[in-house]
Amino acid sequence: MSNQTLDNNKRIAKNTLILYVRMLFTVGISFYSTRLILANLGVENYGIYNVIGGFVSMFYMVTSTMTQAVSRFLTYDLGKGDLTKLQKTFSTSVNILLLMAFLVVLLAETIGMWFVNSKLNIADDRMVAANWIYQFSVFSFVLEMISVPYGASVISHEKMGTFAFVTVTKVLLTFCVALLLAVSPIDKLVFYGLLIFAIELCIQMIYWIYCRKNFEECRYSLKIDKTIFKDMFSFAGWNFFTTSAAMLSGQGVSILLNMSFGATINAARGIASQVNGTTGAFFSNFEKAMQPQITKSYAAKNYDYTKSLVCRGAKITYLLLFVVALPCILEADFFLSKWIKEVPPYAAVFVQLTLLNNLIEVILHTNMTLNSATGKIRNYQLLLCIGYLFIFVGSYVVLKISNSPIYAMIVTNVINIIMIFPRIQITKDILGITIGYFSREVLARLAVMSLISATICMLFMYFVEDGWIRFFSVCFLSTLSVIISSYAIVFTQNERTIVVELVKKRIHNIFKK
């Protein structure tokens, strides 16, 4: 193994560790904050906040689109070592976002306002509060959108310590908001929206100040480089269509559920999203550390290393999520009853189906990063767009036929399973990652590991009554079985060697100190 490869592996491991320290600190606080917020707001208000926030997040498709585009171009230029190009890319991206922010706000204050007041299923006596929440959400969107290049710069430079600090700060401030809700001087829902907006303002200010002080390229200029503008807009354009379709399949389904079942069902979906987001932190930390390496290695034309990163990253990403998702899926009813005083209807099954869907999707996250690194994303994005549209249409149809919210969630899982193989096939020409190769090296290994671990946990649950002892035992068995079966089945001999070398190096450094 070359020194450069070992250094890259160490950097990924270091950045992942930093993000995990952040996560372990924030998970408990986030869960308790949600408990307090739900208790103080009530199920209906919490549902209103989630459906309004979900609707506004449909405008975030622009933010998400540009985040991917800016992050890709900044990281690619870093891999090339071109500072002048970096500065032009940064300023061009800011100017694009300013223009797009204006257009989105225009849409939000016209068509968006009409939809919130005319189509969403919200009680008449809560419409004023709902409109306040809508405005706070829109203004938060503007702040986040303009700050996209700054956040992308932090990730591109692999400054995960800064990212962790900002995240911890945001979680602590949100916890303070949860406490303050009990003594709110005004309507609690309005008060909550105001404070969340204030937090967003603080977070973005931190990013702005840090980037200007530490990164040379983060110097704003009114100039727009036409070549970069064209390339970035072309890249973002395809992402825009895909992200729009993704929002339609995600938040669009939430709106369909609201129109059919009211705000209470959105509270259940909000709980599921919270659990999914928290468990997702276990793999997103590693993913954030891995993404710049994939893009930089591809830019440097180190294709063999890039291929190994994609496959290894897919396996580790899935494992990191599976080890925490499995206990949550099997013990959903128990931990929800202990976490939340008033569990909304369908919350447990929503949690289970949402986590299963996330497990399906994470397998191809590194595959998607590779596709983005090439800059040639049209075909891949079109395929994703088709899948998301099928999810929305399928959910609409089953809601009309069955009148059950559960089937709408199942549709998402089934279609995402079907889409795995076409997504692999469409990227085979990049590095020779065919369906056969990926199925053999990644999918089959993960499937066997998952079956073994799930069987062990379910057999234990069959003989033990539910309670804290069983819950923590399932968590332990899940972790142990995943570690053992992963080492024996999931990882190749070369990957085992890499893991052993990193562990030995770490132990040596500890004793050396």
C-alpha positions in Angstrom: 0.0 0.0 0.0 1.5 3.4 -1.0 2.1 6.1 1.6 -0.4 8.4 -0.3 -3.1 5.8 -0.1 -2.4 5.2 3.6 -2.5 9.0 4.3 -5.8 9.2 2.5 -7.2 6.3 4.5 -6.0 8.0 7.7 -7.6 11.3 6.7 -10.9 9.6 6.1 -10.7 7.7 9.4 -9.7 10.9 11.3 -12.5 13.0 9.8 -15.0 10.2 10.4 -13.9 10.0 14.0 -14.3 13.7 14.5 -17.8 13.6 13.1 -18.7 10.6 15.2 -17.6 12.4 18.4 -20.0 15.1 17.3 -22.8 12.7 16.7 -22.5 10.9 20.0 -22.8 14.2 21.8 -25.7 15.4 19.7 -27.9 12.3 19.3 -29.1 12.2 22.9 -29.7 15.9 23.0 -31.6 15.8 19.7 -33.9 13.0 20.9 -34.6 14.8 24.2 -35.2 18.1 22.4 -37.8 16.4 20.1 -39.5 15.0 23.1 -39.8 18.4 24.8 -40.8 20.1 21.5 -43.6 17.6 20.9 -44.8 17.8 24.5 -44.9 21.6 24.5 -46.4 22.0 21.0 -48.8 19.1 21.0 -49.4 16.6 18.2 -51.4 19.0 16.0 -49.0 21.9 16.2 -46.1 19.6 15.6 -47.9 18.1 12.6 -48.5 21.7 11.3 -44.9 22.6 11.6 -43.8 19.5 9.8 -46.2 19.8 6.9 -45.4 23.6 6.5 -41.7 22.9 6.8 -42.1 20.0 4.4 -43.8 22.2 1.8 -41.1 24.9 2.1 -38.4 22.3 1.9 -39.7 21.6 -1.7 -38.1 25.0 -2.5 -34.9 23.6 -0.9 -34.5 21.6 -4.1 -32.6 24.6 -5.4 -30.3 24.7 -2.3 -29.7 21.0 -2.5 -29.0 21.2 -6.2 -26.5 24.0 -5.9 -24.9 22.4 -2.9 -24.0 19.4 -5.0 -22.9 21.5 -7.9 -20.8 23.9 -5.9 -19.3 21.2 -3.7 -18.3 19.2 -6.8 -16.7 22.1 -8.6 -14.8 23.4 -5.5 -13.6 19.9 -4.6 -12.6 19.1 -8.2 -10.6 22.4 -8.4 -8.9 21.6 -5.1 -7.9 18.2 -6.5 -6.3 20.1 -9.4 -4.7 22.7 -7.1 -6.0 25.6 -9.1 -6.5 28.6 -6.7 -7.4 31.1 -9.4 -10.1 28.7 -10.7 -11.3 28.2 -7.1 -11.8 31.9 -6.6 -13.8 32.3 -9.8 -15.9 29.2 -9.0 -16.7 30.6 -5.5 -17.8 34.0 -6.7 -19.7 32.7 -9.7 -21.7 30.3 -7.4 -22.6 33.1 -5.0 -23.9 35.3 -7.8 -26.0 32.4 -9.3 -27.5 31.7 -5.9 -28.4 35.3 -5.3 -30.4 35.3 -8.5 -32.1 32.0 -7.8 -32.9 33.0 -4.3 -34.8 36.0 -5.6 -36.8 33.9 -8.0 -37.6 31.3 -5.4 -38.8 33.9 -2.9 -41.0 35.3 -5.6 -42.6 31.9 -6.1 -42.9 31.3 -2.4 -44.7 34.5 -1.7 -47.2 34.1 -4.5 -48.0 30.5 -5.5 -46.6 29.1 -2.2 -48.8 31.4 -0.1 -51.9 30.5 -2.1 -51.2 26.8 -1.7 -50.7 27.0 2.1 -53.9 28.9 2.6 -56.1 27.1 0.1 -54.9 23.4 -0.2 -53.3 22.3 3.1 -55.5 20.6 5.7 -55.0 23.0 8.6 -57.7 24.0 11.2 -59.0 27.6 10.6 -57.9 28.7 14.1 -54.3 27.7 13.4 -54.0 29.4 10.0 -52.4 32.6 11.3 -49.8 30.6 13.2 -49.2 28.5 10.1 -48.6 31.6 8.0 -46.0 32.9 10.5 -44.3 29.5 10.4 -44.3 29.6 6.6 -42.6 33.1 6.5 -39.9 32.1 9.0 -39.2 28.9 7.0 -38.9 30.9 3.8 -36.5 33.4 5.3 -34.5 30.5 6.7 -34.3 29.1 3.3 -32.9 32.3 1.9 -30.2 32.4 4.5 -29.2 28.8 3.9 -29.3 29.2 0.1 -26.9 32.1 0.0 -24.5 30.3 2.4 -24.2 27.2 0.3 -20.8 28.0 -1.2 -19.4 28.6 2.4 -20.6 25.3 3.7 -19.4 23.6 0.5 -16.0 25.1 1.1 -15.7 23.6 4.6 -16.6 20.2 3.3 -14.3 20.5 0.2 -11.4 21.4 2.4 -12.3 18.4 4.7 -12.5 20.7 7.8 -14.7 18.3 9.6 -13.7 19.7 13.0 -15.4 23.0 12.1 -18.4 21.2 10.7 -18.7 19.2 13.9 -18.5 22.4 16.0 -21.2 24.2 14.0 -23.5 21.2 14.3 -23.0 20.8 18.0 -23.7 24.6 18.4 -27.0 24.2 16.4 -28.1 21.2 18.5 -27.4 23.0 21.8 -29.3 26.1 20.6 -32.2 23.9 19.5 -32.3 22.3 23.0 -32.5 25.8 24.5 -35.4 26.5 22.2 -37.1 23.3 23.4 -36.7 24.5 27.0 -37.9 28.1 26.3 -41.2 26.8 24.7 -42.5 26.1 28.2 -42.4 29.8 29.0 -43.4 31.2 25.6 -44.8 34.7 25.9 -46.7 34.3 22.6 -48.3 31.5 20.6 -45.9 28.5 21.0 -45.9 27.5 17.4 -45.0 31.1 16.3 -42.4 31.4 19.0 -40.8 28.1 18.0 -40.6 29.2 14.3 -39.1 32.6 15.3 -36.4 31.0 17.5 -35.5 28.4 14.8 -35.0 31.2 12.3 -32.7 33.0 14.8 -30.7 29.8 15.1 -30.3 29.5 11.4 -29.1 33.1 11.2 -26.4 32.5 13.9 -25.2 29.3 12.1 -24.8 31.0 8.8 -22.9 33.9 10.3 -20.5 31.4 11.8 -19.9 29.9 8.4 -19.5 33.3 6.7 -16.9 34.5 9.2 -14.9 31.3 9.3 -14.6 30.8 5.6 -13.6 34.4 4.9 -10.8 34.1 7.5 -9.5 30.7 6.5 -10.0 30.1 2.8 -8.5 32.3 0.2 -11.1 31.5 -2.4 -13.9 32.8 -0.2 -13.7 36.4 -1.4 -16.9 37.6 -3.0 -16.7 39.4 -6.3 -19.6 40.6 -8.6 -17.9 39.0 -11.6 -19.3 35.9 -13.2 -17.0 33.6 -15.2 -19.0 32.6 -18.2 -17.4 29.2 -18.7 -17.8 28.2 -15.1 -21.4 29.6 -15.1 -22.2 27.4 -18.1 -20.6 24.2 -16.7 -22.1 24.7 -13.2 -25.6 25.6 -14.5 -25.5 22.6 -16.8 -24.5 20.3 -13.8 -27.0 22.0 -11.5 -29.7 21.9 -14.1 -29.8 18.1 -14.3 -29.6 17.9 -10.5 -32.5 20.4 -10.3 -34.8 18.1 -12.1 -33.8 15.2 -10.0 -34.0 17.1 -6.7 -37.4 18.4 -7.8 -38.7 14.9 -8.4 -37.1 13.8 -5.1 -39.0 16.5 -3.2 -42.1 15.5 -5.0 -41.7 11.9 -3.9 -40.8 12.9 -0.3 -42.5 16.1 0.7 -45.1 15.7 -2.1 -46.2 12.4 -0.4 -46.4 14.2 2.9 -48.7 16.7 1.4 -50.8 13.9 -0.1 -51.0 12.3 3.4 -52.0 15.7 4.9 -54.8 16.2 2.4 -56.1 12.7 3.0 -55.6 12.3 6.8 -54.9 15.8 8.3 -52.0 17.2 10.3 -51.8 14.3 12.8 -50.4 11.9 10.2 -47.7 14.5 9.5 -46.7 14.4 13.1 -46.2 10.6 12.7 -44.1 11.2 9.6 -42.2 13.9 11.4 -41.2 11.5 14.1 -40.1 9.0 11.5 -38.0 11.6 9.8 -36.4 12.6 13.1 -35.5 9.0 13.8 -34.2 8.5 10.2 -32.2 11.7 10.4 -30.6 10.7 13.7 -29.7 7.2 12.6 -28.6 8.6 9.3 -25.9 10.6 11.2 -24.1 7.3 11.7 -23.4 6.9 8.0 -23.5 10.5 6.9 -20.4 11.3 9.0 -18.4 8.7 7.1 -19.9 9.7 3.9 -18.9 13.4 4.3 -15.4 12.3 5.0 -15.4 9.9 1.9 -17.0 12.2 -0.7 -14.0 14.6 -1.1 -11.6 11.7 -1.5 -13.7 10.1 -4.3 -13.9 13.4 -6.2 -10.2 14.3 -5.7 -8.9 10.8 -6.6 -11.0 10.9 -9.8 -9.8 14.4 -10.7 -6.2 13.1 -10.1 -7.0 10.1 -12.5 -6.2 7.6 -9.7 -9.0 5.3 -11.0 -8.1 2.1 -9.3 -8.1 3.8 -5.9 -11.4 5.6 -6.8 -13.0 2.2 -7.6 -12.0 0.7 -4.3 -13.3 3.8 -2.5 -16.7 3.5 -4.2 -17.2 -0.2 -3.3 -15.6 0.0 0.1 -17.6 3.2 0.9 -20.9 1.5 -0.1 -20.3 -1.4 2.3 -19.2 0.7 5.2 -22.0 3.3 4.7 -24.6 0.5 4.8 -23.0 -1.2 7.8 -22.9 2.0 9.9 -26.6 2.6 9.3 -27.6 -1.0 9.7 -26.0 -1.5 13.1 -28.3 1.2 14.6 -31.3 0.9 12.2 -31.8 -2.8 13.0 -32.7 -2.3 16.7 -34.9 0.7 15.9 -36.8 -1.4 13.3 -37.3 -4.4 15.6 -38.0 -2.4 18.8 -39.9 0.6 17.2 -43.0 0.3 19.4 -41.0 0.0 22.6 -38.5 2.9 22.1 -41.2 5.2 20.8 -43.3 4.6 23.8 -40.4 5.5 26.1 -39.2 8.4 24.0 -42.5 10.2 23.4 -45.4 10.7 25.8 -48.1 10.8 23.2 -47.1 8.6 20.2 -49.0 9.6 17.0 -50.9 6.9 15.1 -48.8 5.0 12.5 -45.6 6.4 14.0 -44.0 3.0 14.6 -44.7 1.5 11.2 -43.6 4.8 9.6 -40.3 4.6 11.4 -39.8 1.0 10.3 -40.6 1.6 6.6 -38.5 4.9 6.5 -35.4 3.2 8.0 -35.8 0.2 5.5 -36.0 2.7 2.6 -32.9 4.5 3.9 -31.0 1.2 4.0 -31.9 0.6 0.4 -30.8 4.0 -0.7 -27.5 4.3 1.1 -25.9 1.4 -0.8 -25.6 3.6 -3.9 -24.6 6.9 -2.3 -20.9 6.5 -3.2 -22.0 5.4 -6.7 -23.8 8.7 -7.0 -20.8 10.6 -5.7 -18.7 9.0 -8.4 -21.2 10.0 -11.0 -21.1 13.6 -9.8 -17.3 13.6 -9.8 -17.3 13.0 -13.6 -19.5 16.0 -14.3 -21.5 13.9 -16.8 -24.7 13.3 -14.9 -27.5 13.6 -17.4 -28.4 10.0 -17.8 -28.0 9.1 -14.2 -30.2 12.1 -13.1 -32.9 11.3 -15.6 -33.1 7.7 -14.2 -33.4 9.0 -10.7 -36.1 11.5 -11.8 -38.1 8.7 -13.4 -37.9 6.7 -10.1 -39.0 9.6 -8.0 -42.0 10.4 -10.2 -43.1 6.7 -10.1 -43.0 7.0 -6.3 -45.3 10.1 -6.2 -47.7 8.7 -8.8 -47.8 5.3 -7.2 -48.4 6.8 -3.7 -51.3 8.9 -5.1 -52.9 5.8 -6.8 -52.6 3.5 -3.7 -54.0 6.3 -1.4 -57.0 6.6 -3.7 -57.5 2.8 -3.8 -56.7 1.7 -0.3 -57.1 4.9 1.8 -54.2 3.7 4.0 -51.1 5.7 4.6 -49.0 2.6 5.1 -49.2 1.5 1.4 -48.0 4.9 0.3 -44.8 4.3 2.3 -44.4 0.7 0.9 -44.6 2.1 -2.7 -41.4 4.1 -2.0 -39.5 1.1 -0.8 -40.5 -1.2 -3.6 -39.6 1.3 -6.4 -36.2 2.1 -4.8 -35.4 -1.6 -4.7 -36.2 -1.9 -8.4 -34.1 1.1 -9.2 -30.9 -0.3 -7.7 -29.8 -2.3 -10.8 -30.5 0.4 -13.5 -28.5 2.9 -11.4 -25.5 0.5 -11.2 -25.7 -0.2 -14.9 -25.7 3.4 -16.0 -22.4 4.1 -14.3 -20.6 0.9 -15.5 -18.6 2.8 -18.2 -16.9 5.2 -15.7 -14.7 2.7 -13.8 -16.0 -0.7 -15.0 -18.3 -1.2 -12.0 -20.9 -3.6 -13.6 -24.0 -5.0 -12.1 -22.3 -8.4 -11.8 -19.3 -6.9 -10.1 -21.2 -4.7 -7.7 -23.7 -7.4 -6.9 -20.9 -9.9 -6.1 -18.6 -7.6 -4.2 -21.2 -5.4 -2.4 -24.9 -6.5 -2.5 -24.5 -10.2 -1.9 -22.1 -9.7 1.0 -24.4 -7.1 2.6 -27.5 -9.3 2.1 -26.0 -12.3 3.8 -24.7 -10.2 6.7 -28.1 -8.5 7.1 -29.9 -11.9 7.1 -27.6 -13.3 9.8 -27.7 -10.3 12.1 -31.5 -9.9 11.8 -32.1 -13.6 12.4 -30.0 -13.6 15.6 -31.8 -10.5 17.0 -35.3 -11.8 16.2 -34.6 -15.2 17.7 -33.5 -13.5 20.9 -36.6 -11.3 20.9 -38.8 -14.4 20.5 -37.7 -15.8 23.9 -37.4 -12.6 25.9 -40.3 -10.2 26.9 -40.1 -6.6 25.8 -38.5 -4.1 28.1 -35.2 -2.3 28.7 -33.2 -5.4 29.1 -34.4 -6.8 25.8 -33.9 -3.4 24.0 -30.3 -3.0 25.1 -29.6 -6.7 24.5 -30.8 -6.3 20.9 -28.6 -3.2 20.5 -25.6 -5.3 21.8 -26.4 -8.3 19.6 -26.9 -6.1 16.6 -23.5 -4.5 17.0 -21.7 -7.7 17.8 -23.2 -9.7 15.0 -22.6 -6.9 12.4 -18.9 -6.6 13.5 -18.2 -10.3 13.3 -20.2 -11.1 10.1 -18.8 -8.0 8.4 -15.2 -9.0 9.1 -15.9 -12.5 7.9 -18.3 -11.9 5.0 -18.5 -8.3 3.9 -14.9 -7.2 3.7 -12.3 -8.6 1.3 -8.9 -9.7 2.4 -7.4 -6.4 1.2 -10.0 -4.4 3.1 -9.3 -6.5 6.3 -5.6 -5.7 5.9 -6.4 -2.0 5.7 -8.6 -2.1 8.8 -5.9 -4.0 10.8 -3.2 -1.6 9.6 -5.2 1.5 10.7 -6.0 -0.1 14.1 -2.4 -1.0 14.7 -1.2 2.4 13.7 -3.7 4.0 16.1 -2.7 1.7 19.0 1.0 2.5 18.3 0.3 6.2 18.4 -1.6 5.9 21.7 1.2 4.1 23.4 3.8 6.3 21.9 2.2 9.3 23.4 
